[in-house]
Amino acid sequence: MGRLDNKVAIITGGCGGIGQAAAAKFVLEGARVMLVDLDGTALKEAVTKLGSDVASYCVADVTQTEDTEKYVAATVERYGRVDIYLANAGIEGEVSSIADYDEQVFDRVIAVNVKGVWLGIKHLFPVMAKSGGGSIVITSSTQGVRGSASLSAYNTSKHAVIGLMRSTALEGASSNIRVNTVNPSPVETRMMRSLEAGINPTDTQGTHDRIAASIPLQRYAEPEDIANIMLFLASDESAYMTGGVYMADGGTTA
């Protein structure tokens, strides 16, 4: 018997490293998943890999109300319910001092990383409540509980979703809707390759190695490391856990 048998999950950022790892684990444990992202080709490939009998996709911009309504409606139409919402879509912005930070880039980071999560929760709360509750897992970051120079937009967004999580955890409790964040340290994904290049474009491997050496466990997380925690929070094993910030950081914030 799978840990997510008969459950339906929406995963935004479904084409990213963490999103794909989570989708694979959710399906393996019995869930049916709706992957949401901007890249239709990558989504189709991901669904083919997972199996079209257990996975579907919806091309959508999480910052737009109409697109949010579209992916929620598509999931309910296909599977009849939504039990799990993995709010995982996110972008890093740029590595820049605040004085030089591009305002349009800042706005886009906040739109994807904060508004996108808010819209998803807003439109899924009624759906989850109707079917007896659910679990919402938000991808935050160690940068949501600490500061980092030259990442003002990303830091701001990851702090913000913790506040959103705490508010909605209290609001959703009476409907048996749980809300938590997972806060990874650096993960072996495209986002970290981008940030490494932003920190030092002439020595990305050296930057990677220096960051890894600063983590007590001496390595970046693999996407599967983060997906394992998300699986637990999505499952009924965590039925009494809501309003929590769960660090997955190799000891970084110890």
QUIVENCOR-V353142 format. One record per pair of residues at least 24 apart in sequence whose C-alpha atoms are under 10 Angstrom apart, sorted by the first residue. I is the first residue (numbers start at 1). J is the second residue. Records with the same first field share a line. If there is no record, write none. Layout:
I->J / J
This chain:
1->29 / 30
2->26 / 27 / 28 / 29 / 30 / 31 / 235
3->27 / 28 / 29 / 30 / 31 / 231 / 232 / 234 / 235 / 236 / 237
4->28 / 29 / 30 / 31 / 32 / 83 / 84 / 231 / 232 / 234 / 235 / 236 / 237
5->29 / 30 / 31 / 32 / 235
6->30 / 31 / 32 / 79 / 83
7->31 / 32 / 33 / 79 / 81 / 82 / 83 / 84 / 134 / 234 / 235
8->32 / 33 / 34 / 54 / 55 / 75 / 76 / 79 / 80 / 81 / 82 / 83 / 84 / 85 / 134
9->33 / 34 / 35 / 55 / 75 / 79 / 81 / 82 / 83 / 84 / 85 / 86 / 134 / 135 / 136 / 234
10->34 / 35 / 36 / 55 / 56 / 57 / 58 / 71 / 72 / 75 / 82 / 83 / 84 / 85 / 86 / 87 / 88 / 120 / 124 / 136
11->35 / 36 / 37 / 57 / 84 / 85 / 86 / 87 / 88 / 89 / 137
12->36 / 37 / 38 / 57 / 58 / 59 / 60 / 61 / 62 / 71 / 85 / 86 / 87 / 88 / 89 / 90 / 116 / 117 / 120
13->37 / 38 / 39 / 43 / 60 / 61 / 62 / 86 / 87 / 88 / 89 / 90 / 91
14->38 / 39 / 42 / 43 / 46 / 47 / 57 / 58 / 86 / 87 / 88 / 89
15->39 / 40 / 41 / 42 / 43 / 44 / 45 / 46 / 47 / 89
16->42 / 43 / 88 / 89 / 90 / 189 / 190 / 191 / 223
17->187 / 188 / 189 / 190 / 191 / 222 / 223 / 224 / 227
18->88 / 89 / 139 / 187 / 188 / 189 / 222 / 223 / 224 / 225 / 226 / 227 / 230
19->86 / 87 / 88 / 89 / 139 / 223 / 224 / 226 / 227
20->46 / 47 / 50 / 223 / 224 / 227
21->222 / 223 / 224 / 225 / 226 / 227 / 228
22->86 / 88 / 223 / 224 / 225 / 226 / 227 / 228 / 229 / 230 / 231
23->47 / 50 / 55 / 86 / 227 / 231
24->49 / 50 / 55 / 224 / 227
25->224 / 227 / 228 / 230 / 231
26->54 / 227 / 228 / 230 / 231 / 232 / 234 / 235
27->51 / 54 / 55
28->54
29->231 / 235
30->54
31->55 / 83 / 84
32->56 / 75 / 78 / 79 / 82
33->57 / 75 / 79 / 82 / 84 / 85
34->58 / 71 / 72 / 74 / 75 / 76 / 78 / 79 / 82 / 85
35->59 / 60 / 71 / 75 / 86
36->60 / 61 / 62 / 67 / 68 / 71 / 72 / 87 / 88 / 89
37->61 / 62 / 71 / 88 / 89
38->62 / 89
54->79
61->89 / 112 / 116
62->87 / 89 / 90 / 111 / 112 / 113 / 114 / 115 / 116 / 117 / 118 / 119 / 120
63->89 / 108 / 110 / 111 / 112 / 113 / 114 / 115 / 116 / 117 / 118 / 119 / 120
64->111 / 112 / 115 / 116 / 119 / 120
65->115 / 116 / 119 / 120 / 122 / 123
66->119
67->119 / 120
68->116 / 117 / 119 / 120 / 121 / 122 / 123 / 124
69->119 / 120 / 122 / 123 / 124
71->120
72->120 / 123 / 124 / 127
73->123 / 124 / 127
76->127
80->127 / 131
81->127 / 128 / 130 / 131
82->124 / 125 / 127 / 128 / 129 / 130 / 131 / 133 / 134 / 135
83->124 / 127 / 128 / 129 / 131 / 132 / 133 / 134 / 135 / 136 / 177 / 234 / 235
84->124 / 128 / 133 / 134 / 135 / 136 / 137 / 177 / 178 / 231 / 233 / 234 / 235
85->117 / 120 / 121 / 124 / 125 / 128 / 134 / 135 / 136 / 137 / 138 / 179 / 234
86->117 / 120 / 135 / 136 / 137 / 138 / 139 / 181 / 230 / 231 / 233 / 234
87->113 / 114 / 116 / 117 / 118 / 120 / 121 / 136 / 137 / 138 / 139 / 140 / 181
88->112 / 113 / 116 / 117 / 137 / 138 / 139 / 140 / 182
89->113 / 114 / 116 / 117 / 138 / 139
90->114 / 116 / 117 / 139 / 140 / 154 / 157 / 158 / 191
91->153 / 154 / 157 / 191
92->151 / 153 / 154 / 155 / 157 / 191 / 192 / 194 / 195
93->151 / 152 / 153 / 154 / 191 / 194 / 195 / 198
94->150 / 151 / 152 / 153 / 154 / 194 / 195 / 198 / 199
95->149 / 150 / 151 / 152 / 153 / 154 / 194 / 195 / 196 / 197 / 198 / 199 / 200
96->149 / 150 / 151 / 152 / 153 / 198 / 199
97->149 / 150 / 151 / 152
98->149 / 150 / 151 / 152 / 153
99->150
100->150
101->150 / 151 / 152 / 153
102->153
103->153
105->153
106->151 / 152 / 153 / 154 / 156 / 157
107->153
108->153
109->153 / 154 / 156 / 157
110->153 / 154 / 156 / 157 / 158 / 160
111->157
112->157
113->138 / 139 / 140 / 153 / 154 / 156 / 157 / 158 / 160 / 161
114->140 / 156 / 157 / 158 / 159 / 160 / 161 / 162 / 164
115->157 / 160 / 161
117->161 / 164 / 165
118->161 / 164 / 165 / 168
121->164 / 165 / 168 / 172 / 179
122->168
125->168 / 171 / 172 / 175 / 177
126->172 / 175
128->172 / 175 / 176 / 177
129->172 / 174 / 175 / 176 / 177
130->175
131->175 / 176
132->175 / 176 / 177
133->172 / 173 / 174 / 175 / 176 / 177 / 178
134->172 / 173 / 175 / 176 / 177 / 178 / 179 / 234 / 235 / 236 / 239
135->169 / 172 / 176 / 177 / 178 / 179 / 180 / 233 / 234 / 235 / 236 / 238 / 239 / 241 / 242
136->165 / 168 / 169 / 172 / 177 / 178 / 179 / 180 / 181 / 230 / 233 / 234 / 242
137->165 / 178 / 179 / 180 / 181 / 182 / 229 / 230 / 231 / 233 / 234 / 242 / 244
138->162 / 164 / 165 / 179 / 180 / 181 / 182 / 183 / 230 / 245
139->180 / 181 / 182 / 183 / 184 / 226 / 230 / 246
140->165 / 180 / 181 / 182 / 183 / 184 / 185 / 245 / 246 / 247
141->181 / 182 / 183 / 184 / 185 / 186 / 245 / 246 / 247 / 248 / 249
142->182 / 183 / 184 / 185 / 186 / 246 / 247 / 248 / 249 / 252 / 253
143->183 / 184 / 185 / 186
144->181 / 183 / 184 / 245
145->183 / 245 / 247 / 253
146->253
150->198 / 199
151->195
158->183
162->243 / 244 / 245
163->243
164->243
165->242 / 243 / 244 / 245
166->242 / 243 / 244 / 245
167->243
168->242 / 243
169->241 / 242 / 243 / 244
170->242 / 243
172->242
173->242 / 243
176->239 / 240 / 242
177->239 / 242
178->233 / 234 / 238 / 239 / 240 / 241 / 242 / 243 / 244
179->233 / 234 / 241 / 242 / 243 / 244 / 245
180->230 / 233 / 234 / 241 / 242 / 243 / 244 / 245 / 246
181->230 / 233 / 242 / 243 / 244 / 245 / 246 / 247
182->226 / 227 / 229 / 230 / 233 / 244 / 245 / 246 / 247 / 248 / 249
183->226 / 229 / 245 / 246 / 247 / 248 / 249
184->220 / 221 / 223 / 225 / 226 / 246 / 247 / 248 / 249 / 250 / 252
185->212 / 215 / 219 / 220 / 221 / 226 / 247 / 248 / 249 / 250 / 251 / 252 / 253
186->211 / 212 / 215 / 219 / 220 / 221 / 222 / 223 / 248 / 249 / 250 / 252
187->212 / 219 / 220 / 221 / 222 / 223 / 224 / 225 / 226 / 248 / 249
188->219 / 220 / 221 / 222 / 223 / 224
189->220 / 221 / 222 / 223
192->220
212->250
214->251 / 252
215->249 / 250 / 251 / 252 / 253
216->249 / 250 / 251 / 252 / 253 / 254
217->249 / 250 / 251 / 252
218->250 / 251 / 252
219->249 / 250
220->249 / 250
221->248 / 249 / 250
225->249
